[in-house]
Amino acid sequence: MEFHHLPVLLNECLDGLNIRPDGAYLDCTLGGAGHSSRILQRLHGGCLYGIDRDADAIAAATARLENLNPDARFTAIRGNFHDAKALLAAQGVTRLDGVLADLGVSSHQLDVRERGFSYHDDAPLDMRMDQSQALSAREIVNTWPEDGLTRILRDYGEENWARQIARVICDRREKAPIETTGALVGIIDAAIPKKFRAKDGSHPARRTFQALRIAVNDELDPLEGAIRDLVELLNPGGRICIITFHSLEDRIVKNCLRSLADPCTCPKSLPVCVCGKKPIVRLTPRKPISASEEELAANPRARSANLRVAEKL
């Protein structure tokens, strides 16, 4: 199976990880192994672990990486990186020298029509990264109450027309189940008046599809806890690199890393810290890294990507 993946901010991630040839590294979102293949090539005596909840990704990455570097060890782990601490413990791993997390949906998942992630194709409403789980976009769209739909469209999609879209969804599903991405796009098109649509040319369904994908895959609520677990696994001097693609996840990553870099809770009026909370990481750099013009020309999907890097103290 071909699992296409053009890695975003590849060189910046490799630099950020500051890879040691004999180190232990984790790719939290293995995908098509675009990042992992380059990490593995830099190892000599080291090991790389890759986690993904998508069975297609696990199979494709294993085929690509298992014989790539005979001087390093690669292990693929099926699961959700939110559970990385437990998944690695089951492998006997308690410490790491670097962690990479490329958040969001993979290029393969977007490009395979049958997965139902894209609003550009008519396909079954699905959006499950782990196709063994029960909850799908179809179930949410057809069974959740109007208030629940409004909440996720507003909170996860930052959709100004959340209430109107949810209302039209509920009206339409009373007549017949909403089965496909095309049917959902038609509903969104009917719910948002054309004169109020975004002037930047973005698709009117973009925010709704983002919200449904986040809800189906529970992408945001466990994220802060997962980052703290991953930082805890790092050896001193180890790096964590996290790529985000929208403001909601980027805000969580930014605030979490900042709180780890500056955990002091003392009032600013105090001349010295008395709470005793010491920094756990150092931000390297303090600002997010974005894609170069050269990368954007080759991969427009990198336009919204931000890379944040922190080093364990």
C-alpha positions in Angstrom: 0.0 0.0 0.0 1.4 3.4 -0.9 1.1 5.8 2.0 2.1 9.2 0.6 3.5 11.7 3.1 5.4 14.9 2.4 7.0 15.8 5.8 6.4 19.3 6.9 9.3 21.4 8.3 11.5 18.4 7.9 14.9 20.1 8.2 13.7 22.3 11.1 12.5 19.2 13.0 15.9 17.4 12.5 17.7 20.4 13.7 15.4 20.9 16.6 15.8 17.3 17.8 19.6 17.6 17.9 19.8 13.9 17.2 22.5 11.8 18.9 23.4 8.7 16.8 23.1 6.4 19.9 19.9 8.0 21.3 16.3 6.8 21.7 13.7 8.8 19.8 9.9 8.7 19.4 7.8 9.8 16.5 4.4 10.2 18.0 2.6 10.5 14.7 4.3 8.0 12.4 2.1 8.5 9.3 4.0 7.8 6.1 7.3 7.9 8.0 8.6 11.0 6.2 10.1 12.4 9.4 11.0 9.0 10.8 12.9 7.8 7.8 15.3 10.8 8.1 15.6 10.4 11.9 16.4 6.7 11.5 19.1 7.5 8.9 20.9 9.6 11.5 21.1 6.9 14.1 24.0 4.5 14.7 23.3 2.2 17.6 20.2 4.2 18.5 16.6 3.3 18.3 13.4 4.9 17.0 9.8 4.2 18.1 6.9 5.2 16.0 3.3 5.4 17.2 0.2 5.7 15.1 -3.4 4.7 15.6 -3.9 4.2 11.8 -3.3 0.5 10.8 -2.5 1.6 7.3 0.3 3.9 8.6 1.8 1.2 10.8 1.9 -1.2 7.8 3.3 1.3 5.4 5.9 2.7 7.8 7.1 -0.7 8.9 7.6 -1.8 5.2 9.5 1.5 4.6 11.7 1.5 7.7 12.4 -2.0 8.8 15.5 -2.4 6.6 16.4 1.2 6.1 19.3 1.3 8.6 20.8 -1.9 9.8 22.8 0.1 12.5 19.6 1.3 14.2 16.4 -0.3 15.6 12.9 0.7 14.6 9.8 -0.4 16.4 6.2 0.5 15.3 3.5 0.7 18.0 -0.2 0.8 17.2 -2.0 3.2 19.5 -2.7 6.8 20.3 0.3 9.0 21.3 -1.8 10.4 24.1 -1.1 7.1 25.8 2.6 7.1 24.8 3.9 6.7 28.4 2.0 3.4 28.8 2.7 2.2 25.3 6.4 2.7 25.7 6.5 1.2 29.2 5.0 -2.0 27.6 8.1 -2.0 25.4 10.4 -1.5 28.4 11.1 2.1 27.5 11.2 4.7 30.2 13.6 7.4 28.9 14.0 9.2 25.5 16.4 11.6 23.9 13.9 13.2 21.6 10.2 13.3 20.7 8.5 14.5 17.5 4.7 15.0 17.2 3.2 16.2 13.9 -0.4 16.9 14.9 -3.5 16.8 12.7 -4.5 14.7 9.8 -2.0 13.1 7.5 -1.7 13.7 3.7 -2.7 10.1 3.1 -5.9 10.4 5.1 -6.8 13.5 3.3 -6.0 12.1 -0.1 -7.8 8.7 0.3 -11.4 9.6 -0.6 -12.9 6.7 1.3 -11.6 7.9 4.6 -14.1 10.8 4.5 -11.7 13.6 5.8 -11.9 15.8 2.8 -14.7 18.2 1.8 -13.5 18.2 -1.8 -14.6 14.6 -2.5 -18.0 12.9 -2.0 -17.4 10.0 0.3 -18.9 8.2 3.3 -18.8 10.3 6.4 -16.1 8.7 8.5 -13.0 10.8 9.6 -11.7 8.0 12.0 -7.9 8.0 12.3 -8.3 4.6 14.0 -10.9 2.7 11.9 -11.4 0.2 14.6 -13.1 2.7 16.9 -16.9 3.0 16.9 -17.4 6.8 16.8 -17.4 8.3 13.3 -18.5 11.6 11.8 -21.6 9.9 10.5 -22.7 9.1 14.1 -22.0 12.6 15.4 -23.9 14.3 12.5 -26.9 12.0 12.7 -27.3 11.4 16.4 -25.9 14.3 18.5 -28.4 16.9 19.7 -28.4 20.4 18.2 -26.7 21.9 21.2 -23.9 19.3 21.1 -23.3 19.9 17.4 -23.3 23.7 18.0 -20.8 23.3 20.7 -18.2 21.3 18.7 -18.6 23.5 15.6 -18.1 26.6 17.8 -15.3 25.3 20.1 -13.4 23.0 17.7 -14.1 24.7 14.4 -14.3 28.4 15.6 -17.3 28.5 13.2 -19.3 31.7 13.5 -22.3 30.0 11.9 -22.3 27.0 14.2 -25.9 27.3 15.5 -27.3 27.8 11.9 -25.3 24.8 10.6 -26.3 22.6 13.5 -30.0 23.6 13.0 -29.9 22.8 9.3 -28.2 19.4 10.0 -31.0 18.5 12.4 -33.7 19.5 10.0 -32.2 17.5 7.1 -31.5 14.4 9.1 -35.2 14.2 10.1 -36.0 13.5 6.4 -33.1 11.1 5.7 -29.8 10.2 7.3 -26.8 12.3 6.2 -24.4 9.7 4.9 -21.8 11.4 2.8 -19.3 14.3 2.9 -21.0 15.7 -0.2 -24.4 15.8 1.5 -22.8 17.6 4.5 -21.1 20.2 2.3 -24.5 20.9 0.7 -26.0 21.5 4.1 -23.2 23.9 5.1 -23.6 25.6 1.8 -27.3 26.1 2.5 -26.7 27.3 6.1 -24.1 30.1 5.5 -25.4 33.0 3.5 -23.0 33.7 0.6 -22.5 37.3 1.4 -21.1 36.4 4.9 -18.6 33.9 3.7 -14.9 34.2 4.3 -13.2 36.7 1.9 -9.9 34.7 1.9 -11.2 32.1 -0.5 -11.3 29.3 2.2 -13.9 26.6 1.7 -17.1 27.2 3.7 -17.0 23.6 5.0 -13.4 23.8 6.3 -14.3 24.8 9.9 -17.1 22.2 10.2 -14.9 19.4 8.9 -12.1 20.4 11.2 -14.5 20.4 14.2 -15.9 17.0 13.3 -12.5 15.5 12.8 -11.3 16.8 16.2 -14.4 15.5 17.9 -14.3 12.0 16.3 -10.6 11.6 17.2 -10.6 13.4 20.6 -7.6 15.4 19.5 -7.6 18.3 21.9 -8.7 17.4 25.4 -5.9 14.9 26.2 -3.2 16.9 24.5 -1.8 18.9 27.4 -1.5 15.8 29.6 0.2 14.0 26.7 2.8 16.7 26.3 3.6 16.7 30.0 4.0 12.9 29.9 6.4 13.1 26.9 8.5 15.8 28.5 8.7 13.6 31.7 10.1 10.8 29.5 12.9 13.0 28.2 16.5 12.7 29.4 18.2 16.0 30.4 19.1 17.7 27.2 16.4 15.8 25.2 14.2 17.8 22.9 10.5 17.8 22.1 9.3 19.1 18.7 5.6 19.7 18.1 4.1 20.7 14.8 0.6 22.3 14.9 -1.8 23.3 12.1 -4.5 25.3 13.7 -4.9 27.9 16.5 -6.7 25.6 18.9 -3.9 22.9 19.2 -1.2 25.5 18.8 -2.6 27.5 21.8 -2.6 24.3 24.0 1.0 23.4 22.9 2.2 27.0 23.4 0.7 27.4 26.9 1.8 24.0 28.1 5.4 24.5 27.0 5.5 28.0 28.5 4.2 26.7 31.8 6.9 24.1 31.8 9.5 26.7 31.0 8.2 29.2 33.6 6.2 27.3 36.3 6.6 29.9 39.0 3.3 30.9 40.6 4.6 33.7 42.8 3.0 37.2 42.5 5.0 39.4 40.2 5.4 41.9 43.0 7.7 39.5 44.9 11.4 40.2 44.4 12.4 36.5 44.5 10.6 33.2 43.9 9.2 31.5 47.0 7.0 28.9 45.4 10.0 26.6 44.7 8.8 25.6 41.2 11.8 25.3 38.9 11.8 25.4 35.0 11.5 22.0 33.5 12.3 22.9 29.9 13.9 25.7 27.9 12.2 26.9 24.7 14.5 26.7 21.7 13.6 29.1 20.2 10.9 31.0 22.1 8.9 31.8 19.0 7.3 29.1 16.7 9.1 28.2 13.5 7.1 28.4 10.2 7.8 27.0 6.7 10.1 28.8 4.3 8.9 30.2 1.0 10.7 27.3 -0.8 8.8 24.7 1.2 5.5 26.5 0.7 6.0 26.4 -3.0 6.6 22.7 -2.9 3.9 21.9 -0.2 1.1 24.4 0.2 -0.2 22.3 3.2 2.7 23.6 5.2 1.3 27.1 5.2 -0.5 26.8 8.5 2.2 24.8 10.2 4.0 26.0 13.4 6.9 24.1 15.0 7.6 24.6 18.7 10.7 23.1 20.3 11.7 22.7 23.9 14.8 21.2 25.6 14.5 19.3 28.9 16.6 20.9 31.7 
